[in-house]
Structures are given as structure tokens and as C-alpha cells.
Amino acid sequence: REQARALDAELRDALANEEFVLHYQPLVDARSGNIVCVEALIRWIRPDGVNVGPHVFIPVAEESGLINAIGPWVLRRACEEALNWDGVLLSVNVSAAQLRNPEFPVELGQILEETGFPAARLELEVTETYLVGDSTAAARSLDVIRSFGVGVVLDDFGTGYASIGFLRKARFEKLKIDRSLVTEAAHDSGSRAMMVSSIAVARAMDMKVTAEGIETEAQAAMARAAGCDQMQGWLYFKAIP
């Protein structure tokens, strides 16, 4: 608890002192290889030069509520930086804590208006954890977000709560197959069958599908054959400034 409190205090200073930066990992079209989207990823480099990973500080920010300040900062900065990247979608991760905050859709609308970023070029990525807790409030937020024309993406599919039955009930514009499922599918027939069937259901429901964590040509060929629309991974690009 003491470590979490200390890290929370450092995070507040980092936000005030603009120590956060954004990197972007491109997504490419599965057929042409052209960049069609970029995912904004937050990075924190402390004044002492230590690079603190998001997996370390984001959970602390969610627990303390600071995510409600960091999240809008990420959205605004990403919209400002990607504004002139014509023809390329921008994808930004949104935590379950943000979705449960009734002020979040209002902040999103303000950011779109003030930056001039086209809503149709923005995607918000949510994970299955938004199903835990007050999912009704999260669903209301998603409805408002969609009314702006912003797309909603289900991230990390294949790792947690979501099922094919859940996909029938929820509306997402895109499904991202988690890298762990992609990796397992390369050498396990059961995982491969799950991946293929999930993609087939998503495509039948007019969802785009992205395969995450593509690191080899063999993985890319498998995902392409299964029907993925987009690829993301080190085979193509790492996250870059």
C-alpha cells in the first residue's frame, strides 16, 4: 500500500510536469500491408531516466482515480498529434474505470470539438474487464460514445470473460485477437479452431478483426488465412514516437 501511495504521488507530479509521452504502433492491412490505423500507447520516462511500464502505473492510476485525469490527457494529445495523418484511424485504450465515470463521454465530446479531430477516425479500445462491476454504467457511456460516431473495439479477445455468445449481444466495430491466442494457435489445433471460429463469428456480425502480436511470417499467413482484416505486431512495426 505504501508503494502504491508513493507511486500515485509520483504519477501526479508526472502529469503536472508533462513526463508522459505517446508512442504509436501501426496496424497494417492484412492484404496490402499499408498502414490503416495507429494505436496510441502511453510511456512514462521519469526524470532519473527510468522508463516505467504502463502495466506498472496504470493499475495504480485506476485504483486511485487518477486515470480520470491521465485518460483525457492521452486522448487529447493523441488527437492533436494524429490530426493531420490523413486516412489513418487513431485507436486509444480506455479503461473500465473511465467508462464507469459519467463525465467521460462529456470530456470526449469536448476533446473532439476542441481539437477538431474527426470522430469517424477515432476508435476506443476496451477490454473485457469493463464487464466487471457496474457494466450498466459502462454500457451507457459506450452508447453515448457511439452517438458521436466514434468506433468501439474489444481488445484482448480470447483471454478472459468474453465469449462468442457475448459478441452476439454486444456491439463492437472491431475485435482484436489477443497475442497469446495468436501464439498458441500456431502450434495448437484447439486454439487455432477457437481463433478461426471467433473470426468467423465477428466477420458475420460485420466486425473488423485485428490479430495482435504478429511476430513471424507464419503467424501472419495463419491470421490472414483465418480472415483477419488487420495485423499488428513486431513483424511490421514496434511502438514508435
Secondary structure by P-SEA (a helix, b strand, c coil): caaaaaaaaaaaaaaaaccbbbbbbbbcccccccccbbbbbbbbbccccccccccccaaaaaaacaaaaaaaaaaaaaaaaacccccbbbbbbbccccccccaaaaaaaaaaaaaccccccbbbbbcccccccaaaaaaaaaaaaaaacbbbbbcccccccccaaaaacccccbbbccaaaaaaaaccaaaaaaaaaaaaaaaaacbbbbbcccccaaaaaaaaaaccccccccccccccc
